[in-house]
Amino acid sequence: MANVENLTLDIETVDERKVNIGETAVLLLIACIVGTIANYVATGVGALEAFPGMAVLFLCSVAGLVMARFVPLAIPSVAWVSLIAIVITIPGVPGSAWVVEQAGKINFLSLATPALAYGGLALSAKEFAIARKSGWKIVIVAICVMLGTYLGSVVIADVSLRLFS
């Protein structure tokens, strides 16, 4: 049996009030460039055509970082970004139709693909050490969880399609 007392996980928490907004904005800009390329590969929408929508996404993200840093409420930046994006796309808000039209030129699944690929490649020695300490049993648990999630999704999709088609 594995010694559970020696297995500790060090989770670094980042205080969003101390995040360097300029540095993070540059990283977001790089992510937008990679996302624009992925969007072109996925949809064929050129960079110039996708630029306004990508600029809106970038500005919402930076505005969310600024809000998380300077507004005296303890709300994470992802919540601020979501709130800003929701507000600027509400029908009746000036410019919302344009924002929705520009964002419609971006395939959001293609934006997730590079991020997920980076996340998969960014495994560090710490993650591998945790996996080694966990032993072979964690592999069985992971397979069961993935299989259960997949089968559950299939059942839900099948029931939904049978009921609503």
C-alpha positions in Angstrom: 0.0 0.0 0.0 1.3 3.4 -0.9 2.4 5.7 1.9 -0.2 8.5 1.6 1.4 10.7 4.3 4.4 11.3 2.1 2.4 12.2 -1.0 2.0 16.0 -0.9 0.9 18.2 -3.7 2.3 21.7 -3.8 -0.1 23.9 -5.6 1.0 27.4 -6.4 -1.7 30.0 -6.1 -1.2 33.2 -8.0 -2.6 36.4 -6.5 -4.3 38.1 -9.5 -3.8 41.4 -7.8 0.0 41.0 -8.4 0.0 39.7 -11.9 2.0 41.8 -14.4 -0.6 43.0 -16.8 1.8 44.0 -19.5 3.6 40.7 -19.5 0.3 38.8 -19.5 -1.0 41.0 -22.3 2.0 40.1 -24.4 1.3 36.4 -23.7 -2.3 36.9 -24.7 -1.2 38.6 -27.9 1.0 35.5 -28.7 -2.0 33.3 -28.0 -4.2 35.5 -30.3 -1.6 35.0 -33.1 -1.5 31.3 -32.6 -5.3 31.3 -32.4 -5.6 33.2 -35.6 -3.4 30.6 -37.4 -5.5 27.8 -35.9 -8.7 29.6 -36.9 -7.4 29.9 -40.5 -6.5 26.2 -40.6 -9.9 25.2 -39.2 -12.2 27.5 -41.1 -10.3 29.2 -43.9 -11.1 32.7 -42.5 -8.0 34.9 -43.2 -6.2 36.8 -40.5 -7.5 40.2 -41.7 -11.1 39.0 -41.6 -10.6 37.4 -38.2 -8.6 40.4 -36.8 -11.6 42.4 -35.4 -13.1 39.4 -33.6 -9.7 38.5 -32.2 -9.1 42.1 -31.1 -12.4 42.0 -29.2 -11.3 38.8 -27.5 -7.9 40.3 -26.6 -9.4 43.5 -25.3 -12.0 41.6 -23.2 -9.2 39.5 -21.7 -7.0 42.5 -20.9 -9.9 44.4 -19.5 -10.7 41.4 -17.3 -7.2 41.3 -16.0 -7.3 45.1 -15.2 -10.6 44.7 -13.4 -9.3 41.7 -11.3 -6.2 43.8 -10.4 -7.8 47.1 -9.5 -11.4 46.5 -8.6 -11.7 45.9 -4.8 -13.8 42.8 -5.2 -12.3 39.3 -4.9 -13.5 38.1 -8.3 -11.2 36.0 -10.5 -10.1 37.5 -13.8 -11.9 34.8 -15.8 -15.2 35.9 -14.2 -14.4 39.5 -15.2 -13.6 38.5 -18.7 -16.8 36.5 -19.0 -18.9 39.4 -17.5 -17.4 41.9 -19.9 -17.9 39.6 -22.9 -21.5 39.0 -21.9 -22.3 42.7 -21.4 -20.9 43.7 -24.8 -22.9 41.1 -26.6 -26.3 41.8 -25.0 -28.8 42.8 -27.6 -29.5 46.5 -27.3 -26.0 47.4 -26.1 -24.5 49.8 -28.7 -22.2 47.8 -31.0 -23.3 44.4 -29.7 -24.4 43.3 -33.2 -21.0 44.1 -34.6 -19.2 42.3 -31.8 -21.4 39.2 -32.3 -20.8 39.3 -36.1 -17.0 39.6 -35.6 -16.8 36.9 -33.0 -18.9 34.7 -35.3 -15.9 34.6 -37.7 -13.8 32.8 -35.0 -14.1 29.1 -34.4 -13.7 28.8 -30.7 -12.9 25.1 -30.8 -9.9 25.9 -33.0 -8.7 28.4 -30.3 -8.8 25.7 -27.6 -6.8 23.2 -29.6 -3.4 24.9 -29.3 -4.0 25.7 -25.6 -4.8 22.0 -24.9 -1.8 20.9 -26.9 0.5 23.2 -24.9 -1.1 22.0 -21.7 -0.4 18.4 -22.7 3.2 19.2 -23.5 3.9 21.3 -20.5 4.1 18.5 -18.0 7.0 19.0 -15.6 9.1 16.7 -13.5 6.7 17.4 -10.6 3.8 15.9 -12.4 5.8 12.8 -13.4 7.0 12.4 -9.8 3.4 12.5 -8.6 2.4 9.9 -11.2 5.3 7.6 -10.2 4.4 7.9 -6.5 0.7 7.2 -7.3 1.5 3.8 -8.7 -0.2 1.7 -11.3 -3.6 1.9 -9.6 -4.1 5.5 -10.7 -3.9 4.3 -14.3 -6.9 2.0 -13.8 -8.8 4.8 -12.1 -8.0 7.2 -14.9 -9.1 4.7 -17.5 -12.4 4.1 -15.6 -13.0 7.8 -15.3 -12.4 8.5 -19.0 -14.5 5.5 -20.1 -17.3 6.5 -17.7 -17.3 10.1 -18.9 -17.3 9.0 -22.6 -20.1 6.4 -22.0 -22.1 8.9 -20.0 -21.8 11.5 -22.8 -22.9 8.9 -25.4 -26.0 8.0 -23.3 -26.9 11.6 -22.8 -26.4 12.4 -26.5 -28.4 9.3 -27.6 -31.3 10.1 -25.3 -31.3 13.7 -26.4 -31.3 12.8 -30.0 -34.1 10.3 -29.6 -36.3 12.7 -27.6 -35.8 15.9 -29.8 -35.4 14.6 -33.3 
